């Protein structure tokens, strides 16, 4: 049995895990599905987003991919911590926690110049979602929390698409040339 894990498969795994977690977290905050709340995302946040994403980060570090390792390990720590204690702390403490991890997401969005636009979009939308959710916690605004949930949901869809595109060999980024005959999207 081959125990090697390629960097590409680690990145794909991480984006699939991140996408799943963001979708559960985001849809829970939107409350668009009757009876499903953000609290229902806690098991996914702990085990999928926390542990699995953190392990994907460690695998990326092993492959000497410091950006992906940093992203996945930091976000794994975020999801694990949110899942374990996010609902049991005062609103202002939760808001501060969300601001701090919004800054992590902003660092990832700005620090990913070589990454695809999809990946930068995932982290950029995650930054907006966490920042809006922090403001919603500080101001006790359910409406703003729902808006934040939509940003998280779209971020999750982008992460899911990035992983699925890699697995299915779908286009993940457009070529820098003008579209014309024989010019296709690259993946």
ChimeraX attribute file (.defattr): number of C-alpha atoms within 10 A of each C-alpha:
attribute: neighborCount
match mode: 1-to-1
recipient: residues
	/A:1	3
	/A:2	4
	/A:3	5
	/A:4	7
	/A:5	12
	/A:6	12
	/A:7	18
	/A:8	14
	/A:9	16
	/A:10	23
	/A:11	22
	/A:12	22
	/A:13	19
	/A:14	31
	/A:15	27
	/A:16	24
	/A:17	28
	/A:18	29
	/A:19	26
	/A:20	21
	/A:21	29
	/A:22	30
	/A:23	25
	/A:24	24
	/A:25	26
	/A:26	29
	/A:27	26
	/A:28	25
	/A:29	28
	/A:30	23
	/A:31	16
	/A:32	14
	/A:33	10
	/A:34	7
	/A:35	8
	/A:36	15
	/A:37	18
	/A:38	17
	/A:39	15
	/A:40	16
	/A:41	21
	/A:42	24
	/A:43	16
	/A:44	21
	/A:45	29
	/A:46	22
	/A:47	18
	/A:48	21
	/A:49	32
	/A:50	28
	/A:51	20
	/A:52	22
	/A:53	32
	/A:54	26
	/A:55	18
	/A:56	26
	/A:57	27
	/A:58	20
	/A:59	23
	/A:60	27
	/A:61	18
	/A:62	13
	/A:63	17
	/A:64	12
	/A:65	16
	/A:66	14
	/A:67	17
	/A:68	24
	/A:69	25
	/A:70	18
	/A:71	24
	/A:72	30
	/A:73	25
	/A:74	20
	/A:75	22
	/A:76	28
	/A:77	18
	/A:78	23
	/A:79	28
	/A:80	25
	/A:81	15
	/A:82	20
	/A:83	22
	/A:84	15
	/A:85	11
	/A:86	20
	/A:87	13
	/A:88	11
	/A:89	11
	/A:90	11
	/A:91	17
	/A:92	16
	/A:93	15
	/A:94	20
	/A:95	23
	/A:96	16
	/A:97	18
	/A:98	24
	/A:99	19
	/A:100	16
	/A:101	21
	/A:102	24
	/A:103	15
	/A:104	20
	/A:105	26
	/A:106	20
	/A:107	15
	/A:108	23
	/A:109	22
	/A:110	12
	/A:111	14
	/A:112	16
	/A:113	11
	/A:114	9
	/A:115	13
	/A:116	14
	/A:117	16
	/A:118	16
	/A:119	22
	/A:120	23
	/A:121	17
	/A:122	27
	/A:123	27
	/A:124	20
	/A:125	25
	/A:126	29
	/A:127	27
	/A:128	20
	/A:129	27
	/A:130	26
	/A:131	23
	/A:132	24
	/A:133	30
	/A:134	28
	/A:135	19
	/A:136	21
	/A:137	21
	/A:138	16
	/A:139	13
	/A:140	15
	/A:141	14
	/A:142	14
	/A:143	13
	/A:144	20
	/A:145	24
	/A:146	22
	/A:147	19
	/A:148	27
	/A:149	29
	/A:150	23
	/A:151	27
	/A:152	32
	/A:153	27
	/A:154	21
	/A:155	29
	/A:156	29
	/A:157	20
	/A:158	26
	/A:159	29
	/A:160	25
	/A:161	22
	/A:162	26
	/A:163	25
	/A:164	17
	/A:165	16
	/A:166	18
	/A:167	13
	/A:168	10
	/A:169	11
	/A:170	15
	/A:171	15
	/A:172	19
	/A:173	15
	/A:174	15
	/A:175	13
	/A:176	9
	/A:177	9
	/A:178	9
	/A:179	11
	/A:180	7
	/A:181	6
	/A:182	5
	/A:183	12
	/A:184	14
	/A:185	13
	/A:186	12
	/A:187	15
